[in-house]
Amino acid sequence: MLRPHPFWGAFALLLFAGLLSLLWPLPDTIAPDARRTSLDVTARSQALLRSVHPQGQSQPVSVERLPSSVVDALLAIEDRRFYAHPGVDPVALARALWSNLRQGRIVSGGSTVTMQVAEELRGNPPPTVGNKLAEMHLALRLELRRSKQEILSLWLNRVSFSNRAHGVEAAAQLYFGKPARDLTPAQAATLVGLPRAPSRYDPFRHPERAERRQHRVLRAMEHAGFLTPDGRKRLAAVPIDVQAPDPVVRAPHLTRWVLRHRRPESRVLAEIRTTIDPALQKTVANLVEAHVQTFRQETLTNAAAVVLDNRSGAIQAYVGSADFWDKRHGGRNDGVRMLRQPGSALKPFTYAHALASRRYTPASVLADIELNVPEASGAFTPENYDETYHGPTPLRQALASSFNVPAVRLAREFGAAALLETLHRFGFDALDRAPSYYGVGLTLGNGEVQPIELARAYAGLARGGTLPPVHAVRWARTVEGDTLHPNVPAPRQTGRSPAVAFLITDILDDPAARTPGFGRGGPLEFSFPVAVKTGTSKDYRDSWTVGYTPRHTVAVWAGNFDGAPMDRMSGIAGAAPLFHSIMRTLGSGGDFERPPGLTPARVCPASGKRPGAHCPAPHRELFLSGTVPTDTCTVHRVVAIDQRTGRRAAPGTASRHVQQKRYAVYPERYHAWMREHHLPLPPTAPRTASPTPTAAAGSLQVTDRLRIRDPADGALFYVDPVLRDRYQRLSLKGMAPDAFRDVHWVVDGTRHASGAGRAMWQLRPGTHRIELRARHEGQAVRSPAVQIRVVAATSPPNRSTVSEK
């Protein structure tokens, strides 16, 4: 009797084990509830702002609901023997093996539709021999457990069609904006051709490749008998008209920020509900876009805006750029959270610190006259935007009109460290350098902050000195339906009382105080209460307007993301019109409510003190309780003038020749400014002798009390042969005490002009001696002399040496 060979026993055992393994359960990922989920970011009204698909977009559809052309295209290009094989096609495998051997490389895998489904269910592992055998095994199991129609549905609902679209339904919506059931044969051929190499055939990035792939699918359909030659040619002639990717229409910058900064959750989220008002968001976005289009010729290419609800700190509108999809101008940059210099928009916090010290009141007179500031980085002389000095200026007017010099004087008095601490209290965390890095220029906005920080700080003023908990998320919902609430921080105290915050608000809402700097009737005026401040950074690189009503705070930035300067567009020109439009859309928030701790009183604006008998225009001002001035104004005086001489009347002057004339006599530090602006000082007493002629320089007593500020001794100037004479004059600036009389300039021994404040002298070649002369207590005196040299240039000199102001 023949005994069976051991080989056949082992073979039978392996065959039995292999057949038995086909009964192994299918993977869990095949279950319908294992498909990809979406995460919706919604507005407070439930309106959809953005829908994302962390694992890719997928919308399952039954194969029975698809046009026959979809399945025809799939079988023609991927698996013509689909209905004849059990999941693995030996004929296709042999053909693929022969092609690979002939080409010397892998050009075909011989995968059936069922094997491709198996590959996707296994997570698309690398194409090794072991993985290929595992896919064949899973394909056979699929064919045992699922019908051919179900396997087709699995392929059509799970494979990748590029751009994170999984399944033919999601692909149809993405590329053609229609459901898969409405696909034309040409569109079906386009989509079915993508999964072989989704990135390579991406219709958005590689339309030519996608078209060639579609034509190959159409030829395969012709060879399989699904199309006639004429039908194939007709479909190939139809262009692939894919629609542009559907942009994030609503709040793209905010939704991106929310998604990037959401808390790591162990549970899958289905929805994030934000605080955005969808109607307001759309309006603000349209206003930003229109504003940039209007001013683009002034080299303004972008803008950003944010709207806060003061009560809750909720972000109601958030526009990071004029056009999120504008790559040329950096549209995806988030202007609400970028770091830029805010210019004068930081001044209110300097003034809040000054008022809180109780050393200053809104009526305090600040010196807006020339100031030289020595800093560690070098001395600088601050100038106002209008390039002029305004002399003695009430604090209210200095802040509302945004004069630079008074703000710098306050910053010098209190120091950069104290100012930086105040700004930190108001939430400017981006200012993270040492005080010495910024210096007193911090009050002029030389540090970088975020627009959202500015909005929060101004909302803090609107709330009486308490920062709101700025937030954009109301809650999140999991796929199980549970609601998760974010950890919204508590309101933050700034250390400034409601009374101080109200004083700043009252000043920023004062059109009369704003008039010297901005005039009347511009974009900063409204028919309802609005506290508003502008800002302009160096070289017109950033234009700002920030303000608030009792209900809302709006921060607007305008400029260029690449830092290029604009064409002299300040805050009032670049950002204020957009701010005005947004604030008008929001409407009135009611009146600002005055808190306790404030006392009204009448003062003279020229001195900040109680009105005297001769003060012409006293007005009411608000003061912190205990800071109401008790002194009486002495600036305004009435002097008896002899009408015949124009000088003070002598005791014996007949009354018919005497005129009582009122003068504003400011302290001596302002007298040079007064002379420069032709503001009269009271005349001297009657003179008993005729004026003494100008004495020779050698006979005059030299005094340091007469001082020449400009030009400097030894300075060199050029006479430009091209410029007209009117542009080649030298500005003479000096200082003289009020007690000095007959102050005048002498150039090369010749009397030139009266007054120490400012005189213009025509440049002419040569060496010149300049003096400032006067009489004091009957004696002629002069300043230390200054000697300059003027050279006739044969070619245009460096403009820095020529006075062209």
C-alpha positions, 0 to 999 in steps of 0.5 A: 500500500502506497503511503501519502508523501508528507508534502501533500499533507502539509500542503493540504493543511496550509490550504485548509488554514488559508481557506479558514483564514478567509472567515476572519472578520473584516476590519472595523474601519469598514463600518459606516460610522467609521467614515470621516467627520467634519468640524463646523465653526459657526457664528453666534447665530449658528450660521456656518463660518467654516467647515473643516475635515480633520481626516479629509472631507467625505460624503457617502453616497450609494452606488445605485444613486450614481449615473452609470457613467461613473461605474463604467469609467471606473471599471474601464480604467481600473478593473474590466474583469471586476464581475468575473474575478473573486477579488484577485484577478490572476490574468491582471496579475500576470499581465502586470508581472510581464509588464514590470519584467519587460520595463525593468521597473514597476509600472503596473500593480495588477490591483483590482477594485476590490484590492484597492478598497482593501489597500484603503481599509489598511491605511494605504501602507507602502507597496511591499510584497508582504503588504500586497499579499495582505491586500489580496487576502483582505480582497478575497475576504471582502468578496466573500462578505460583500456584494459587488455593488457594496464593494463598488460603493466602498471604492467610490466613497473611500478613495482619495480624489485629492485636496482632502476630498474622499469619495466621489460625492465630496469630489463632485461637490468640490470640483464641479459644485454639484452632487455626484448624481448629476455628473456628466459622462465627461465629469465622471471620467475626470473624477474616476481618473484622479485616484490613481495619482491624486496629487499628480492629477489635481485639477486645480494645480495641474489642469493639463495633466488632469485633462490627459488623464481624462482622455485616457479614461475615455479611451478605456471606456471606448475600448471596453464598449461603454462609448462609441468612437464618436461619443468618446471624441465628443466628450474629449472635446468638452473642456474640464470646467472645474470651479475655483476652490470655495473660499472661506467667505466668513471670518477666514482669519478668525476661524483659522486662529480658532482652529489653530489655538483650540484646546487639545481635546481627547474627544472629537469635536463636531462644532465650535460656536464663536461670538461672531455676528455674521451680518456685522462680519460681512459688513465690516469685511466689505467696508475694509475691501472697499476702503483699500480699493479706494485708497490703493493709489495712495500706496495703501494695499491692506487694512484690518479691523476688529469689533469688541463687545465691551460688556462681555469682551466677545469678538463680534467682527474680525477682518485680518486683511482686505482679501484673504486670497490676495497672495500679492499683498499678503492677504493671509497675514492676520492684521488683527494679531500682527505686531506693528508700531501704533504711533499716537494711539498709545498716548491716552495711557500716558495721560491716564498715568499723569491724571492718576498721579493727581499732579495733573488735571485736564486743565493743566497747561503743558508746554508745547515748545521746542524740546531736546530729549537726551536718550541712551540711543541719541538725543532727539527733538520731538515735533508735532504732526503740523510741524509747529509748536502751540505754546501753553496748551491745556492737557485736554487739548494736547491729548485730543489734538494729539500733540507730540511734544506735551506727551513726551514732556509727561513721559520724561517726567514720569519715566519710561519704566512707569509708562511701560508698567501702565501699558502692561496693566492695560494688557500690552503684553507684546511690549516685552523689552526693557524700559531703556529699549523704548525710552520716552518715545514709547508714548509716541508708539515706538514699540510694537503691539497687536491691534487686538491689544489696542482694542482690548485696552481701549475697551478697558477705558470704556469699561472704567479701567477694567479690561474685558476678557476678550474671547472668540469662542462661546462653546464647543460640541462633541460628536456625542452631543456634549457641550464644552465651555472654554475657560474665559479669563476674568476681567483684568484690573488696570489700576486706573479708577473709573474716574480717571478712565472717564476723564480720558473718555471725555477728552477723546469724545471732545470735538472742540478739544480736537479742533486745533489738531484735526479741525471740525467735520472730519471722520472723527465726528459723529452724531452720538458719543464716540471716544476716538484716537488716531495714530501714525507710525514713522514714515507713514508705515501704519495708520490707526484709528481706535475708539469706542462707544459704551457698547462697542470698541473698534480698532482699525489698521491700514497700511502694507504688510511688507512695511512699505510706507504710504503716501503721507497717509496719517491715522486721520487719512488712512484709517479714520474713514474706515473707522467712521464707516464701521462705527456708523454701522454699529450706531449709538451706544448711548451716553458715557455714564459719569462715575463718582469721584469727579467734580466740575469747576470753572477754569481759565483755559490759559492757566488751568486755574480759577478765572480772574477778573480779566479772563475772556473765556472761562469754561467748565472742566472736570476734575478728580475730587480734591484736584480742583484748582484753588489759585486764580489766573494771573495770565490775563492782565489789563494794562493802561496804554498811552494811545499816542505812543503805544507804550504804557501810560505814565501816571500823569497821562490824561485819561483821554489818551489812556486805553485799557488793553488786555494781554495774555502774559505767560511765563518767561519760558513761552516768550520766545514762542509768543514773539515767533507767533506775533503774540504781543507782550505788554509794552515797557514803561515810558522811555525818557531818552531816545533809543541808543544806536546799535553799539559796536560789538567790542563795546557790548557786554557778553551775557549767556542769558542771550543765546543763539540756538541755531545756527551752530558755531562753525557751521558750513552751508552751501549756496545751490546754483540750481535752487531759487533764492527763496529756498536758500535762507537760513533760519536764525533762532535764539532765546532772550529773557522777557526782561531784555528790551530791543532784542535784535539780530546783528549779522556782520555788524549790521542790524538784521531783524527784531525778536529772538524767536526766529528770523530768516537771513539770505545765504551768501558766500563768505564768512559771517558773524552772527550775534543776538543783541539787546538792552538790559537795565540801560546797558547794551548786551550781546550773546556769544558770537556765532561764526558760519561759512557759506560756500558757493557750490559748483554742483548741487550739494547734499540737500542736508546742508541746505535749508529748504523748509 
